[in-house]
């Protein structure tokens, strides 16, 4: 419709085909029939078109009219002019669900501010539903909207409580008028356009003004609840919207503002129905069009299309398109004045998919145009340049109709069950554009040339008696016959691949409808089809691998079909990240580290967690305190969630306090001070040291020596640590020099001397204590005025190399000093005397073996008065060692037998004895002599080697016997169990040599008072004899002598009923002299050595050996003695006693014997005569002629023999005189 001009200057109603042909003015309005039509035409249920004029008619205030689609039969249904009915209708008519028409007037009514009305399509039953009053709202705008509930909804531009407009509702029967919303300045006022029903059933609209004065977008439920301003325009995002909202295919709302935006030329916007996601899709600008007044239209491609009333390169407005996501904005047409300008309404989508619209100005005749344009912007064409006769300045939108002459139907052929070609017969069928069978549209029609037959193809179906409707340009025709076919066709199963999301439990389920993608059946409605799936449930195990499912569709007649689809299961549910606060400690290096698991507090995910990560794992001193750490949890499907935890870093590591010991010297004032850094030996802390302190900083003379100072280190985090340093306060240095003896014998007294001086001045220091230490022995002395300290020390340590340490211990003034010198402890002199058997016999006359009891007494030199090596400092003789070294008569070495020393008296450490048994083998000889050398070692050495040799003769025995009994009373008894002086010691024995050796026994009783005060009785029993030797009487020794040896045991028989064993395997030796009958002059010596070598008992000890005592009672008998020759080494000479017819009256000896390099030969003759002295070896070879001459009787002659060139061994010195030849045996040491 046009708003002005036409032939009668009241506007017009026109039509034209979509290709622009057949333009026809159906009605030129004039005042009496109405003028200035408003809004758009609507198509009624009868196929006719209805509209309103805002002016004219018999009442001059507007009309309601109707006409056929071909423009004929234009009828005025109602004339407005009565105030009570309303005046000046506005907007467009609305077709209600009851088939009636509804509209509004902007004036009139009871309050003269407008009404709502209804009228039937045939013009009857006009009725005013309501008259607006100021409190309800006045001056309605737009058109009424039919809600989902069938009620009518509309808006007023003013009035209401705030006189800024209202939203109202009213039932189609006029009841239930209600104001749903009174607009105010804060929530919008002066609404524009019409209300839009959203997908959610709510109402949506816009106002021209609002909080900021630029308009709003609002929503309200159809019951009036839930009013909400979804958007307050702020000029920057748009202002003064004019049209209505459009619901897009995505369910969002789309609209335009007339002004505002970045360029103040209007905007294109979108907003979700819940008010979220408001977005400016486009800020319009002059070059692409500005100030749109209509609404957006959704194209068949889902894009949005619209027009601007001005702007563009030609300032005539534009046609544009934009995607619903705001992309792809494109100006489809820059309008030119020559093809139309300033479009006011909206685009209309034609049945051919093109858009159609009008401009209110421009064109060839400058009264506006009608145009078409394709959705891609091509094919723009002006269908009509309006002129005065057509009508001018259209301001609404186009409405599409079809055909011109109603067709006449005569019949239709049925199709087979599978569908096929259907033939519709009748007349005037050329205008038929659509055939509907039971609501199914068929538009691919083939009409014959005469218009009497239409062929079209129907799909397979199964229904019968289906109604037929034919739609043409002349309207809708319902046939009086039906169409039927049978259903034997399977449904067409159309599936779609879908993606489903697992829920938080790792599960997902689907329905068959989700897989169904529009499955159809030729007769069963899609919503009535039965759908089923072979798999509906999915879990984490299905993620990543598409799952094939089978959709089965069954129609109402039991036909079924299947198809597959792929279900992709996705897990987009983020894991549940749960973190916990922890506290970590820095280590000694100032570092701390954590792992994600340290702060994880049970994070979970239905599909399991793949990894935990943290944004910070390492901490240093710089992070001491609270630190926020983000825990990132990633599940097995890449979903990520985070949680924050507080990691408190603590430095509880004490610093490393490292002290160094220092030495300081007292000042001349006797004080000294130090600082903490002086004793710090490199203290460290990873986080830095804050301070140092010491427990003692000032020292005086009282602190001389080592002082413990505590150094306390405090780090930057207040941790402390301490260490101790030794501050040595030192006195003045001194020098000590040892100046006396550097060697001494064991047990002797050494003289020690050292001098102490001030090392700085050299002055001697008096009254200072000096210690002398040799090995483990020490002594001290005080220095005199010359600084000398003199001390003596008796040496008690083993011989060897030592140091003598002289030392001065510091005092309050002076430092300590010392001197260390080499010191030799030499072996002490000892005297060894052989006391064992000098002769022994073999076990029998046919035996070559004899057991010889070897014995010796060893004495410290202090026990040997008159010895050249004598000194007064006695040692412990048991520190000596003794060996019996056996040599043959020819000087050859035979064996060495060690012996253990034992004290004669435990109170006397100077004398010890030792025994040993030696088995001598004389071979086939009847007799053999052996040299026994006493070898002294250990702490001692031999004092006089001539005393350390003895000759022992071993012979085969005769039929020898010794026997006797009696008692003695010792006065010099010695040994561990020495008899009390004067006590009776009893004895009895009987020993004889047999073919198998000596046999017999001895029994002796010893009495002794012990420390317990009791007189003890000890029994010595011997029954194993090792040797028996008898020496016959000679001129020199007129009485026979005997010695026997054996083993003995000792018992304490104080209580004879309970004897106590004291010792066993002791060595026994008995020496005796038989001086004839009745035996009162006989003599005996009894010696027992314990098994450890010590002296257990001696009947009469002379200090060296046991001497024979005269019997007090009893008798001794020696029988069977043979002639023997013995050699005895005495202290000063070697005598050879020869048993002959006459004894010698001369003396012939040498000293010392044994000797090393020199010995002296001495002799005294009994008469004056010549002599010569010669030395031979044992083989009879002359070694040296010593001297010859004449000697006087009774005069001692001495000559020194130089034996330095003689080899060691035994030699015979021969004294030759006219009266006889005398032999002397000497021993030179090896």
C-alpha positions, 0 to 999 in steps of 0.5 A, a space after each residue: 500500500 501507498 500512504 499518499 497520492 494515487 488518483 484520489 490522493 488517499 493512497 492505494 492498494 496494488 499488486 504485481 507478480 514476482 517478476 514485476 509484471 501485471 502491476 495493478 492498482 486495486 484501490 485508490 483511496 479517497 476521503 469517503 472510502 478511507 485514506 492513508 492506509 497503515 501497516 500491512 495487508 493480512 490474509 484472512 482464513 478465507 483467502 481475502 486480504 484485510 487492511 486499515 486506513 488511518 484517515 478518511 471514511 464517512 467519519 473521517 477517522 479511518 476504515 476497515 476494508 477487505 478485497 479479493 486477491 485480484 483487487 475486486 470486491 473492495 468492501 468497507 467493513 467498518 467506518 470509524 467516526 464514533 468516539 466510543 468505537 475509537 478513532 484513527 486506527 494504527 498498525 495492522 490487523 491481527 488474525 486471531 486463533 478464532 478467525 476474527 480480526 483484531 486491531 487498535 485505534 490511537 484515539 477515541 474510546 471512552 477516554 478518547 485515548 484509544 481502543 482495542 477492537 474486534 470484527 468478524 471477517 464478514 464485517 459483522 460483530 464489530 466490538 470495542 474490547 477495551 477503551 484505554 485510560 491514562 492509568 492503563 496506557 494511551 496511544 498504542 503502537 505497533 500491532 497486537 500479538 497473539 500469544 501461545 495462550 491465545 491472548 492478545 498482547 500490545 503496547 502503548 507509547 504513553 500513559 500508565 503510572 509514569 505516563 511512559 507507556 505500558 504493556 497490556 493483555 486482553 482475551 480475544 473475547 474482551 475479558 481479562 484486560 490487564 496492564 502487565 507493565 508500567 514503563 518508567 524511566 529506569 526500565 524503558 519508555 516510549 516503546 516501538 514496534 510490536 511484541 515478539 513471542 520467543 521460543 521460550 513463550 516469553 514476550 520480547 520488545 524494545 523502547 525508544 528511551 530508557 535509563 540512559 535515554 537511548 532505549 531498552 530491550 526487555 522481556 516479560 512472561 505472558 502472565 506479566 511476571 519476570 519483567 527484565 530489562 535485558 539491555 539498556 542502550 548507551 548510545 555507544 552500542 545503539 540508540 532509539 530502536 524503531 522496528 521489532 525484534 526477530 527470532 533467528 534460527 539459532 533462537 537468539 533475538 536480533 534487531 537494529 537501532 536507528 541511531 547510536 553506535 561508534 558512528 551514531 548511525 545505528 547498530 545491528 545487535 543480537 542478544 540471547 533470550 535470557 539477556 546474556 551475550 549481548 553483542 554488537 554485530 555491526 556498527 553502521 556507518 554512512 558508507 554502508 547505510 545508516 538509520 534503519 527503521 524496519 526489522 530484520 528478516 531471516 533468509 532461507 540460508 539462515 542469514 539476516 537481511 535488512 535495509 537502511 533508510 539513509 547512507 550508502 555511497 549514494 545517500 539513498 540507503 542500502 540493502 545488506 546481509 550479515 550472518 547470525 554470528 556477526 561475520 560476513 557483513 556485506 552491502 548487497 546493494 547501494 541504492 541509487 535515487 534513480 532506483 528508489 531511496 529511503 526504504 521504511 519497512 522490512 524485506 519480504 522473502 518470496 516463494 522463489 527465495 528472493 527478497 522484495 521490498 519498497 522505497 518511500 522515495 526516489 525512482 524515475 517518478 520520485 514517488 518510490 519503487 518496488 524492487 527485488 534482489 537475490 539473497 547473494 546480492 545479484 539480480 537486483 531489479 526495480 519491478 515498479 517505479 511508482 507514480 501519482 496514479 499508482 500511489 506514492 511513498 509506501 511505508 510498510 512491507 509487501 504481502 505475497 498472494 498468488 493466482 487470479 482466477 479460481 480453478 474448478 476441480 473435477 477429480 483425481 486419480 489414486 496412486 499405487 501404494 509406492 506412490 507415483 504420478 497423480 492426475 488432477 482434472 478440472 478447469 482453470 488449473 493454470 493458476 494452481 501453484 500448490 496442491 496439498 493432500 492431507 496437508 502435504 504440499 506438492 508444488 512440482 506441478 505439470 499443467 497441460 496447455 488447456 489448464 484441464 489437467 495437472 500431473 504431479 508425483 506423490 510419495 508412497 503412502 498408506 492412508 485413504 480418503 485424504 482431503 485435497 486442497 488446491 492453492 492458487 492465486 484466486 485463493 484456496 479451494 477444498 475439493 469434494 473428493 479424496 485421495 487414497 493409497 496403501 502403505 507398503 513402503 519402508 520408512 526412510 531412515 536418516 541418521 546423523 552422527 552425533 557427539 555426546 559428552 560424558 557426565 561427571 560420573 564418566 557416563 553418557 546416554 543417548 536416545 533414538 531421537 538424537 540419532 534420528 535426523 529426520 527419518 520419514 515415512 510416506 504415511 506415518 508422521 515423523 513424530 509417530 514413528 517408533 525409534 529404537 537403538 541397539 546401544 544407548 549407554 557409553 563410558 570412558 572406555 568409548 572416548 576416542 574411538 567412534 562407536 557405530 550404533 544402529 537406528 531402527 525406525 518402524 512406521 504405524 503400519 509395521 514397516 521398518 528400516 535401519 541405518 547406522 550412525 557414528 557416536 563420538 564420545 567426548 569427555 569434556 568434563 573437567 577433573 575435580 581439582 582439590 588442593 591442600 595447603 602445605 608447609 615445606 622446609 628449606 634445606 641447608 642449601 636454601 632450597 625446597 622442592 615439592 611435587 604435584 602430589 604433595 599438594 594434591 588433596 584427592 583430585 578426581 576424574 571419572 575417566 582417571 587422571 593422566 597427570 598432575 602439574 604445578 606451576 611452581 615446584 622450587 623455592 628459595 630463600 626469596 620465597 619464605 612465607 606464603 606462596 600461591 601454587 596452582 595445581 593443574 589436573 589433566 585427565 586422560 582425555 585432556 580436560 584440565 582443571 586447576 586449584 590453588 594451594 598455599 605453600 608456606 615456605 619456612 626456613 628452620 635450618 639453622 645457619 652453619 656456625 663454623 668457628 676457628 681457634 685463634 691465639 692472642 697474646 696478652 698485652 703489656 697491660 695484661 688484657 686483650 680483646 677480640 671481635 666476633 669475626 675473629 673467631 668466625 671460621 667461615 659460618 654460612 647460611 643459605 639465606 644469609 647471615 644477619 648478625 654475629 655475637 660472642 660470649 666473651 670478648 675481653 681477656 686478662 691474665 686469669 684467662 691465660 690458656 684455652 678459653 671457650 668462646 661461644 659464637 652465635 650466628 643469627 640468619 636472616 630468618 632468625 634461626 640461630 646456631 652456635 659453635 665454640 672456638 678456643 681462644 688461647 691467651 698466650 704468655 711470654 715464650 721461653 726456651 728450655 735446653 737439656 745439658 746432662 746425661 744421654 744414656 744409662 743402664 737399666 735400674 741405675 740412677 741418671 742425672 738430669 739437667 736443663 736450663 730455662 730462659 726467657 726467649 725474648 730476653 735470654 735471661 735465666 728464669 728461677 723458681 720454675 718447675 721443670 719436668 724430665 720424662 724418659 719413656 714412662 718415667 718422669 721427675 721434676 725439679 726447680 730452677 735455680 738463679 741460673 735457670 738450671 734444674 737438676 734431678 735424678 731418676 732411677 731407670 726402670 724401663 726396658 733397654 732401648 732408644 728413648 727420648 729425654 723430654 725436658 718440659 716447663 709448664 707455663 705459668 701466669 706469665 711464661 709459656 711452656 717450653 720443652 727440649 727433646 733429646 735422644 736417650 739410650 737405656 743400656 742393659 744392666 750387668 748381671 752375675 750368672 752362676 751355674 748350679 746344676 749337675 756337673 756330672 750325670 749318668 746315662 739311663 743304663 750302661 747300654 744307653 747313650 742318653 742322659 737327662 741332665 738337670 741344668 740350673 743357674 742362679 742369676 743376680 743383679 750386680 747389686 747383689 754381687 759386692 766387689 764386682 767391677 760392675 757393681 752399683 748400688 741401684 738394684 733392678 728386677 732380675 726377672 727382667 733378665 732372660 736366661 738360656 743354656 747354650 750347650 757346646 761339645 768338647 771340641 767347641 761345636 754348638 749343640 743346642 740352646 735351652 731356654 729357662 724361666 727365671 723365678 725368685 728365690 725370695 719374692 721379697 728379694 728382686 735381685 736374685 732368681 734361679 732357673 732350671 731346665 732339663 736337657 737330654 744328652 746323647 754321648 753316642 758310643 763313648 763311655 763319657 763325654 764333656 760338654 760346655 754349658 754357656 749361660 746366656 743372659 739377655 733382656 734387661 741384663 747382660 753378663 758382668 763377667 763372662 768367665 763366670 758364665 761357663 761350666 763343664 758337665 760330664 756325662 758317663 755311662 753308670 756303674 751299679 750305683 746306689 744311694 740311700 739314706 734318711 734323717 733330718 736337718 734343721 736349716 737356718 738359711 732355707 730359701 724359696 717360695 716355701 722356705 722352711 722356718 729357721 731351726 725347724 726340722 726337715 725330714 727326708 728319706 730316699 733310695 735311688 739306684 742305677 739299673 739297666 733301664 736307668 735310675 730308679 727309686 724315690 724320695 720323700 721330704 717334709 718341710 715345715 713353714 709358718 704361713 701368713 695365716 699364722 698356721 704352721 703348714 706341713 709340705 710333703 715333697 715326693 719324687 718317684 721319677 728319677 732322671 739321673 744318678 751320678 756318683 763321684 768317688 773319693 779323691 785326694 782332693 775330696 776324700 769322701 764320695 759324693 753323689 747327685 741325683 735329679 728327677 721330678 717331684 710333686 708337692 702337697 700341703 698335708 697340714 690336714 693329712 685327711 685332706 691333702 692339698 696339691 700345691 705343685 706338680 712336675 717340679 724339678 728336684 735335685 739332691 746333692 750329698 757327701 757320705 763321710 762314713 759311719 755312723 753318718 753324723 758327719 754326712 751332708 745333704 743339699 735339697 733343691 726344688 724348682 717349681 715348673 715355672 722356673 722359680 725356686 720353690 725350696 732350698 735347704 741352705 741357700 748361700 745367695 747363689 746356690 744350695 749348699 750341703 748341711 750336716 745331718 742333725 740325725 740320720 745316715 747317708 750311704 753312697 755305694 759303687 763309686 768309680 774313678 772319674 775326672 771332673 772339671 769345675 769352673 770356679 769364680 777365679 780359676 780353672 783347676 784340673 783335678 787328676 786322680 793319680 797316685 800322688 796329689 799335686 802340690 802346685 797351683 796352675 790357673 788363668 783368669 778370666 776364663 772364659 775370655 775374649 781377646 786376653 787372659 792371664 796365665 798364673 802358676 806357683 811351683 813347689 820347687 825351683 826349676 825350669 819351666 815352659 808354657 805352651 798353648 794347644 788346641 783340642 787336636 794337639 796342634 801347637 797354637 802359641 809358645 807363651 813363655 819359658 824360664 826358671 821359677 822360684 818355689 812359692 813365687 807367683 808367676 803371671 803372663 798375659 796371653 794375647 788371644 786376639 788372633 785365636 779362634 773361639 773354642 776350648 784350648 789346653 795350656 801346658 806347663 812343662 817342668 822337669 818334675 812333670 807336665 800340667 794341663 789347664 783347659 781354657 775357653 775363648 768366647 766365640 
